[in-house]
């Protein structure tokens, strides 16, 4: 993909990720907490907070990539450390999803039927895990013809851009 085309693509990715980070997911979290008993949305809140945290990392990465392609200075060492620490923290927070699920089930009397928000909580947490994988391991998002062509040609998903940059110690 040409540098010009990549800049154009990132000019779309970055604002969308930023919007979801600062508006969509926080707004959804705020609405859910306001309209439901807190005891019913523990797992869902945790999943949405995880999504916000991981999407923040994603929008930050796309902004850095865009700045670098436009020739602006990007502080390599600090950003590499930020993403390495974020990856580790994400993994720890993902491990806490099971205890949060157990807490949610405990407070609702171990009943799966008593809380219709439980399924949404599981979905939100699964989405956070998939976002983590999408940024730090394998690119799960296939949103253009180049990704489709790569998948058809190689019969596998691409390594995530952030994962490649971290392995090469560059952003």
Secondary structure, 3 states (H helix, E strand, C coil): CCHHHHHHHHHHHHHHHHHHHHHHHHHHHHHHHHHCCHHHCHHHHHHHHHHHHHHHHHHHHHHHHHHHHCCCCCCHHHHHHHHHHHHHHHHHHHHHHHHHHHHHHHHCCCCCCCCCCHHHHHHHHHHHHHHHHHHHCECCCCCCHHHHHHHHHHCCCCECHHHHHHHCCCC
